[in-house]
Every structure is written in C-alpha cells, then in structure tokens.
Amino acid sequence: MTVINHWCKNWFDFYPNPPIHLLNIVKKTIKRECPELHMHFKRNGCKVVNYAWPMVKDLFSEIFNEADWSEMMNYIFTYPSLTNLLYYLSAVIVLENKEFLFL
C-alpha cells in the first residue's frame, strides 16, 4: 500500500492507459542529457511507453536481481519525498544502455 500511495497514485489518472504525464519526466530527461538518443527514438517511432513504462510498472523487478532490487526499494522507502525517483531511475537505465539502443 505504501508504494501505491506514494509512488503509484497518479498512475490511475488515465487508466487503463499509462501515465504519460509522469513518463514525460523520462522523455525530458533523456532529451536534455542525450539529444542524439532522443532523436533516435523519435526517428524510429519509439515512444516513452515502449522503453520506460515496462520498467516502471514492474518496479524494475524484471531488470534488477533480488539484492539490487531490495537495495533500490530500501532507498525509495527511505526517501518517500522523492516521488519522481522511479522515473529518473528509468531514464538513467536507458541512458546507461544507449550504446545498445543505437544498434
């Protein structure tokens, strides 16, 4: 309940669609930090719901191993005021793997 109450409550504003207004945090971060990657996504018709939403909606459980996931969740619970942390984390993951995305 804590996760839903603090970090997921705005996900249901446009249900059953993903929360585009929140995923735009990821898109804007990528555009600011790596304009080339942003343009690559745009040219190829890859939308933020394709590369960020799967990670966020599963709370990164498909990406991190158990120890790393527990550490991430511990950090999230420690700093509940950082409600956009999930979106910035997904942007960082995309940016850190950009060399694979350009292939």
Sequence and secondary structure as in RCSB ss.txt:
>XXXX:A:sequence
MTVINHWCKNWFDFYPNPPIHLLNIVKKTIKRECPELHMHFKRNGCKVVNYAWPMVKDLFSEIFNEADWSEMMNY
IFTYPSLTNLLYYLSAVIVLENKEFLFL
>XXXX:A:secstr
 HHIIIIIGGGGTTTTS  HHHHHHHHHHHHHH HHHHHHHHHTT  HHHHTHHHHHTTTTTTS HHHHHHHHHH
HHH TT TTHHHHHHHHHHHHTHHHHT 
